Amino acid sequence: MSVHTARSPPGPSHQILHHVPGPQTEFLSISITFATLENSGLLFYNGRFNEKHDFIALEIQEGQVVLKYSTGESSTQVSPFLPGGVSDGNWHTVHIHYYNKPKRSMSGEAQGPSDEKIAVVSIDDCDTALSLRFGTQLGNYSCAAQGKQTSSKKSLDLTGPLFLGGVPNVPDNFPFGTREFIGCMKELHIDNKPLDLAGYIANNGTIPGCSAKQPFCKSNPCQNGGTCRVSWETFSCDCPLGYGGKDCSH
């Protein structure tokens, strides 16, 4: 099952997958698609439950995506910006690329990993290179952001399990703002490989499917040439000029 709700009211819920990608990671890519109406939530957490070990966490804060990561010595936050935010009930995809910046010789040849750990986060169909280089000059084209962390460790050591949609009870001073997620998730990829969300090692209350994102457009509800879009528990119509109303009939 490729789609799971990550929390089903009234109680908190989450999924636990095998630890991925494993210890001593110098390169890591993660992408996940989600839909929610909540302004805050924890999409995933990978790492141990103390402040002394490496971790990576993806959150929603005030309607925007925030990545936090640590190699054990300090914590870095990466915050791209999407106008209108991601808490609109529509599907959004977050892409994360983490790597050790290579150490280079005087001639420019790579000589193994340096002390710099880079994380790039982008949202939806963002032109990442364009956003990082010219985003502020293009009128707040900030759909991608980059963070840098310097530490003596050469890799990101993720030996704990991957928690999706929340975590169990942890200390109040833990490095994320919320411990749960209300909404739907699908299409989790790690290092470009799809992970089966039904292949969890533990499940606490999540259910397959996404009842709020049913195929409401299948019956073609939009009239007069309107374009149907699935939103949260309903549909909306983009109406052509001269027409209006929920189904473009006016």
N, C-alpha and C positions, 0 to 999 in steps of 0.2 A: 504494500500500500504506500503510494508516494506522498499522500497528503495526510497529515494528522493535525488535529487541534491540540495545541500545547497546553491548554488549560480549560477545564470545564467547570463552571461555577457550581456549587458555592465554595468548594474547598480548593486549595492550591494543588497543583499537579505538575509532574515533569516526567521526562524520559531519561534513561541512562543508557548510553552506547559504550562500546568498548573504547578504551583510551586511544585516541587518534591524534596525530599520526604516530605517536610513540616518543620515546626519549631521544634526546640529542638531535633536535631538528634545526637545521640551518636555513631551510626553505620550506614555506608552507603557504598553500592557497586554500581558501575556504569561500564558498558561496552558498547562500541560503535565501529562499524566497518566503515571504511572510505577508500576512494581512492582519491588521488590528485597528481598533478605534481608540485604544488606550494611549495616553501620552507618555507612559513609562512602562518598562518591561524588560525582563532579562531573556534574551533570545538563546544564548548558550554560554556555558562556562566550562573551561577545561583547565585542570590543575588540581593541586591539593588544597585542603581547607585550612591553611594557615598563611601567615604573612611572610614566611621565610622561603617559599618555593615559587617557581615560575608559574605563571598562569596567563590565560588569554580569555577575555570576556567581551561579549557583544551585547550592548544594551540599547534601549530607547529611552532618551531623556528629553523631556519637554517636546516630544514629537519628532526628535531628530536621532539619528543613529550615532552611537558612540562606541568606539573600540578602546579597550584598556588592555595593556599587556605588560608583563614584567619578566625579566630574567633573574629575579631574585634580589637584585640590588636596588632597583628603583622602579617606579611605575610610570608609564607613558599613556597619554590619552590622545586619540585621533578622532576628530569630529568633522566630517563633511556636512554640508548644509544643502537641504533640498527645499526650495520655496514651497510653502504650504505644509511641509513636514511629511512624515510617513504614516501618520495615524489617521488616515482617511478611509480605511476599510478596503483600499485597493491593494492588489499584489505589488510588492516591491522586492527587488533583489539587491542584496549587499554582496560585494566582491571584496575579499581581503587577500592581500599578498604580503607576506612577511619574508624577509631574507636578511642574511648577514652581508653587509656591504664588503666586497672583496678588498683585501689589502693589495696595493699595487707597487711594483718596483719603479725605479726611475724611468725605465723604458715603457712603462704602462702595462706590463704583464701582471696578471693576477698571481698573488702569492698566498692564497688561502684566505680565510675569513679575518676581518678586522674586528675592532671592538664596537663598531657601529651596527645596531640592529634597526632595520627600516621596516615600517608597516605602512602600506598604502590601502586606503579604504575608499571605495566608490559605490555609488547608488544607481541602480537601473541602467539605462543606456548612456552612461556618462562617457565622454571622451576624456579619459583619465589624464593623458599627457597634456592635452589642451587646458584642462581645468587646473592642473598643478602649476603650469607655467604661466598662463595668462588669465586665470580665473577672475582675479580682482579687476583686471583691465576690461573684461568683457561684461561688466555689469553684474557682479556677484554670481558668476558661473562657478560655484563652489561645491559641485556634486562629488568631488574627490578631495581627499586630504591625505597628508603624509606626516608620520611621526618618526622621530629618531631617538634611540636610546643608546647610551654608551655604557658598557660594562666590560669587565675582564672576562666574563664567560663567553665562550665561542658559539653557544647554541641555546635554543629554547628547549628546556627539558619538561615535557608534558607527560608525566607518568600517571596522572590520575584519569578517571573516566570523563567522558564528555556528557555534560548535562544539557538537555534541551528543554527550554521553556520554564526553567526554574531550578532551584536547588533546595535541599533540605535545610533545616535550621543551622545557621552559621553565626559566628559572633557579630555583634552590631558594627564593629569597626572593620568589617570585611570590605574589600575594595570595589563594591558595586552598590548602586543606590536602591535597587529593588530585587526581590528574590523570586518573582513569578512573572508569567506572561499570559495574557488573555488574548486569544486569537488563533490563527491557523499558520502552519508552516508546511513547506514542501520543498522538494528539489535541493536537498543538501548534498553538496559536492565537497570533497576534501582531496586536494592534490589532483583535481580534475576527474576524480572517480566518484560516481554516485553512491550514496549510502542509503540502504533500505531503512526507512524509518520504522518499519514493522520488525526490524531485526534487532530490537533492543535487548539488553540483558536485564533491564528492570523497567517497569512501567507503573507510574503512580497517577492514575486517573485520566491519562490522555486517551482519546478515542480516534479511530480512523475516519477520514473524510472531513469535510468542512461545510457544515450545514448552512453557514452564513453566506457561502459562495456557491450556491446552487446555479445551474444553467438557466437563469431567469430569462436570458435572451433567446432561448431556443424557439419560443413561440412567436418570435418577431413582433414584440409589443409596440415598437416605435412605428408610427405612421408617417406618411408623406415624405418618405426618404430619410427619416431620422436614423442615426447610428446608435445602436444599443450598447450599453456598457454595464457589466455586472458590478454592483457596489455591495455594500454590506447589508445582507438580508433582503435585498431588493435590486432594482435596476434603475438606470438613468438613461435618458435619451439626449443625444446631441442633435438639436433640431436645425433644419435648414432655415435660411432667412425667410421670415414671414410666418413661421409656425412656432408654437410654444405649447406649454403644458407638459405634464409628466410623460405623455406618449406622443407629443407633437401633433395632437389633433386639433389644437386651437390656432 
